[in-house]
Amino acid sequence: MCIRDSGGALLFKDVDLTIRRQRIALVGPNGVGKTSLLELALGERKPTTGTVMTAHSRVGVITQGAENWMREESLLSVLLFQSGAHSAAEIADLLHAHQFPFALAERPLSSLSPGERVRAALIGLCHQRSPPELLVLDEPTSSLDFLAIQSLTRSLRAWRGGLLV
């Protein structure tokens, strides 16, 4: 498969990639097409040539700044409805394990800072009744402070599924 940017410059050529439970990091300077490749892999962008197949039900996505998690619902409500937790006390324990303040979990996700929203989205995805097999994270540390990066790192190390970061 091939993909070109909006100006017609070739970004990728002859890409053949299958991702399951591997841990893959896309590394490079700004503007080289990392986000474009993620969008392509997720089927959000069409290749110039070739095809892309994605099992969306098995993939959890957090875009830059968790823009795709700009919701009016709170992390607490997400966890109450989508996790296997049976009580607010279980959710409080879960939030404590992630060092995520309960007060932030009660607020609408759209009111959180980008860094807080990234952390909240990761907690929400990882603790679904049927968590995804692959997490796709676009620049997950860009809005995080040192302590939040440590928390994110711990969470991703504990994650048993695949990662495309």
Phi, psi and chi 1 to 4 in degrees:
 res  aa     phi    psi   chi1   chi2   chi3   chi4
   1 MET       -  150.5  124.0 -175.6   85.8      -
   2 CYS  -128.7  153.4  -64.2      -      -      -
   3 ILE  -144.9  141.0 -174.1  167.9      -      -
   4 ARG  -117.4  153.0  -63.5 -178.9 -177.3  -82.6
   5 ASP   -79.0  179.0   68.3   12.2      -      -
   6 SER   -62.9  -23.0   58.0      -      -      -
   7 GLY   -87.9   -2.4      -      -      -      -
   8 GLY    95.0   -3.2      -      -      -      -
   9 ALA   -72.2  138.4      -      -      -      -
  10 LEU   -71.6  121.5 -173.1   63.2      -      -
  11 LEU   -93.2  -45.4  -66.9  174.3      -      -
  12 PHE  -140.0  144.2  -55.6  101.6      -      -
  13 LYS  -137.5  139.2 -179.2  179.7  175.9 -172.5
  14 ASP    55.0   44.4  -60.5  -30.7      -      -
  15 VAL   -81.8  129.2  174.9      -      -      -
  16 ASP  -136.1  105.7 -174.8    4.6      -      -
  17 LEU  -138.4  129.7 -179.9   64.7      -      -
  18 THR  -121.8  126.6  -59.2      -      -      -
  19 ILE  -121.6  130.2  -57.3  170.8      -      -
  20 ARG  -122.9  -96.1  -71.9 -169.8  171.0   75.6
  21 ARG  -111.7   22.1  -69.8 -173.0  175.7 -105.9
  22 GLN   -74.2  169.3  -59.1   93.8  -36.7      -
  23 ARG  -118.4  111.4  -68.6  175.5  175.5 -116.6
  24 ILE  -123.0  130.3  -60.4  170.1      -      -
  25 ALA  -112.5  126.8      -      -      -      -
  26 LEU   -92.7  117.8  -60.7  176.2      -      -
  27 VAL  -123.5  137.3 -179.1      -      -      -
  28 GLY   168.9  168.9      -      -      -      -
  29 PRO   -68.4  165.6   18.7  -24.3      -      -
  30 ASN   -59.1  141.4  -70.8  -20.7      -      -
  31 GLY    86.1    6.8      -      -      -      -
  32 VAL   -92.3   -5.1  -63.2      -      -      -
  33 GLY   109.8   16.3      -      -      -      -
  34 LYS   -61.8  -48.8  -62.0 -179.2  -58.8  -69.3
  35 THR   -65.0  -38.3  -63.4      -      -      -
  36 SER   -60.5  -40.9  -64.3      -      -      -
  37 LEU   -65.8  -40.3 -175.9   58.4      -      -
  38 LEU   -62.8  -45.1  -68.1  179.1      -      -
  39 GLU   -60.6  -38.8  -69.1  170.3  -10.7      -
  40 LEU   -64.5  -46.8 -172.4   64.5      -      -
  41 ALA   -62.2  -31.3      -      -      -      -
  42 LEU   -86.5   -2.9  -66.6  168.1      -      -
  43 GLY    78.3   11.7      -      -      -      -
  44 GLU   -83.8  -11.9  -63.7  171.3    0.4      -
  45 ARG  -136.1  141.5 -171.3  174.2 -175.8  151.4
  46 LYS   -91.6  137.4  -59.6  -68.1 -179.6 -153.8
  47 PRO   -72.7  153.6   25.8  -32.2      -      -
  48 THR   -64.8  -42.3  -52.9      -      -      -
  49 THR  -136.8  157.5   61.3      -      -      -
  50 GLY    89.5 -171.5      -      -      -      -
  51 THR  -134.8  159.7   58.4      -      -      -
  52 VAL  -130.6  133.3  175.3      -      -      -
  53 MET  -123.1  128.7  -65.4 -176.0  -57.8      -
  54 THR  -133.4  131.7  -55.8      -      -      -
  55 ALA   -89.9   84.8      -      -      -      -
  56 HIS   -57.0  -31.1  -68.6  -78.5      -      -
  57 SER   -68.4  -15.2   63.8      -      -      -
  58 ARG  -104.2    3.7  -63.0  178.9  177.4 -179.6
  59 VAL  -120.2  132.7  178.6      -      -      -
  60 GLY  -109.7  135.8      -      -      -      -
  61 VAL  -124.2  135.1  179.4      -      -      -
  62 ILE  -128.4  111.2  -56.9  174.8      -      -
  63 THR   -77.9  177.0   58.8      -      -      -
  64 GLN   -56.8  128.0  -70.0 -177.7   28.6      -
  65 GLY    65.8   13.0      -      -      -      -
  66 ALA    52.4   40.5      -      -      -      -
  67 GLU   -58.1  -30.7  -70.5  -67.9  -39.2      -
  68 ASN   -75.5   -2.3   63.2  -38.9      -      -
  69 TRP  -110.6   20.6  -78.6   76.0      -      -
  70 MET   -76.5   85.2  -72.5  -73.6  -74.2      -
  71 ARG  -123.6  158.6  -56.3  175.2 -177.0  174.3
  72 GLU   -82.2  -17.1  -72.6  -51.6  -52.1      -
  73 GLU   -77.6  159.8   63.2 -171.9  -39.9      -
  74 SER   -95.2  163.3   67.2      -      -      -
  75 LEU   -60.9  -37.7  174.8   58.7      -      -
  76 LEU   -57.9  -45.6 -175.0   59.3      -      -
  77 SER   -69.1  -36.4   65.3      -      -      -
  78 VAL   -58.9  -47.5  168.1      -      -      -
  79 LEU   -67.9  -38.2  -68.1  171.8      -      -
  80 LEU   -61.8  -37.3  -78.8  169.7      -      -
  81 PHE   -93.5  -24.7  -67.5  107.1      -      -
  82 GLN  -113.4  -14.7  -64.8 -179.5    5.0      -
  83 SER   -94.9  174.9   76.4      -      -      -
  84 GLY   -89.1    7.4      -      -      -      -
  85 ALA   -66.8  141.2      -      -      -      -
  86 HIS  -103.1   -7.6  -60.5  -66.0      -      -
  87 SER  -154.0  164.0   68.6      -      -      -
  88 ALA   -64.2  -31.4      -      -      -      -
  89 ALA   -64.3  -40.3      -      -      -      -
  90 GLU   -63.6  -40.3  -77.6 -176.6   57.2      -
  91 ILE   -68.2  -39.0  -68.5  173.7      -      -
  92 ALA   -61.1  -40.6      -      -      -      -
  93 ASP   -63.9  -40.9  -71.3  -17.3      -      -
  94 LEU   -62.9  -45.5  178.8  102.5      -      -
  95 LEU   -63.8  -40.0  -65.5  170.7      -      -
  96 HIS   -62.5  -41.0  179.4   72.4      -      -
  97 ALA   -62.1  -30.7      -      -      -      -
  98 HIS   -93.1    1.7  -75.1  -83.9      -      -
  99 GLN    55.7   41.3  -61.5  176.6  -27.8      -
 100 PHE  -109.7  120.0 -165.4   86.1      -      -
 101 PRO   -60.5  134.5  -20.1   30.7      -      -
 102 PHE   -59.5  -38.1 -164.6   84.5      -      -
 103 ALA   -59.6  -38.3      -      -      -      -
 104 LEU   -70.1  -34.9  -71.1 -179.8      -      -
 105 ALA   -66.7  -20.3      -      -      -      -
 106 GLU   -85.2  -17.5  -66.4  178.4  -55.3      -
 107 ARG   -82.3  154.8  -69.8  176.9   35.2 -165.6
 108 PRO   -58.1  139.5  -21.2   30.5      -      -
 109 LEU   -57.2  -33.2  -71.3  161.6      -      -
 110 SER   -66.7  -19.0   60.7      -      -      -
 111 SER   -89.3   -7.7   73.4      -      -      -
 112 LEU   -80.1  156.4  -59.0  179.0      -      -
 113 SER   -68.0  162.0   72.4      -      -      -
 114 PRO   -55.3  -41.3  -28.2   36.4      -      -
 115 GLY   -65.6  -43.2      -      -      -      -
 116 GLU   -63.5  -39.4  -67.7  164.1  -16.0      -
 117 ARG   -66.6  -38.1 -156.3  169.6   34.3 -107.1
 118 VAL   -60.0  -47.8  166.1      -      -      -
 119 ARG   -62.5  -42.7  -68.1 -178.8   59.5 -147.8
 120 ALA   -63.6  -43.0      -      -      -      -
 121 ALA   -61.8  -42.1      -      -      -      -
 122 LEU   -62.8  -43.4 -175.9   61.2      -      -
 123 ILE   -62.1  -45.5  -66.4  166.2      -      -
 124 GLY   -60.7  -42.6      -      -      -      -
 125 LEU   -70.1  -42.9  -74.7  171.4      -      -
 126 CYS   -71.4  -20.3  -69.5      -      -      -
 127 HIS  -114.6   26.7  -64.9  -74.9      -      -
 128 GLN   -73.5  157.7  -66.7  177.4   -0.1      -
 129 ARG   -56.4  -41.8  -78.7 -174.0 -172.7   92.3
 130 SER  -120.7   85.0  -63.5      -      -      -
 131 PRO   -65.5  155.0   15.7  -20.4      -      -
 132 PRO   -66.0  160.3   20.1  -26.7      -      -
 133 GLU   -87.8  -22.4  -66.4  177.4   22.5      -
 134 LEU  -134.3  131.3  173.6   69.8      -      -
 135 LEU  -104.9  131.0  -67.5  176.9      -      -
 136 VAL  -112.7  116.1  178.2      -      -      -
 137 LEU  -122.5  121.3  -48.5  174.8      -      -
 138 ASP   -98.9  109.6 -168.3    0.4      -      -
 139 GLU    48.6   59.6  -63.5 -167.9   28.9      -
 140 PRO   -66.6  -21.0   25.7  -34.5      -      -
 141 THR   -97.9    1.2   61.2      -      -      -
 142 SER   -62.3  -28.2   65.2      -      -      -
 143 SER  -114.1   16.7  -59.7      -      -      -
 144 LEU  -103.0  145.5  -59.0 -178.4      -      -
 145 ASP   -84.6  178.8   62.3   20.7      -      -
 146 PHE   -58.1  -46.4  179.2   72.0      -      -
 147 LEU   -65.8  -38.3  -66.7  175.2      -      -
 148 ALA   -67.6  -36.6      -      -      -      -
 149 ILE   -64.4  -40.3  -70.9  172.0      -      -
 150 GLN   -61.9  -43.9  -75.5 -176.6  -41.4      -
 151 SER   -63.3  -44.2  177.8      -      -      -
 152 LEU   -61.2  -43.9  176.5   72.3      -      -
 153 THR   -60.1  -45.1  -59.3      -      -      -
 154 ARG   -60.4  -44.5  -84.1 -166.7  -54.4  -84.7
 155 SER   -62.9  -42.5  -64.3      -      -      -
 156 LEU   -71.5  -32.3  -66.0  178.7      -      -
 157 ARG   -65.8  -36.2  -79.0 -170.6  179.6  132.2
 158 ALA   -77.7  -19.8      -      -      -      -
 159 TRP   -64.6  128.7  174.5 -109.5      -      -
 160 ARG   -92.9   -9.6  -65.2 -179.8 -176.7  -99.8
 161 GLY   -88.9 -170.7      -      -      -      -
 162 GLY   -83.4  159.7      -      -      -      -
 163 LEU  -134.5  135.0  -70.3  170.9      -      -
 164 LEU  -126.5  106.8  177.3   56.7      -      -
 165 VAL  -120.4      - -178.4      -      -      -
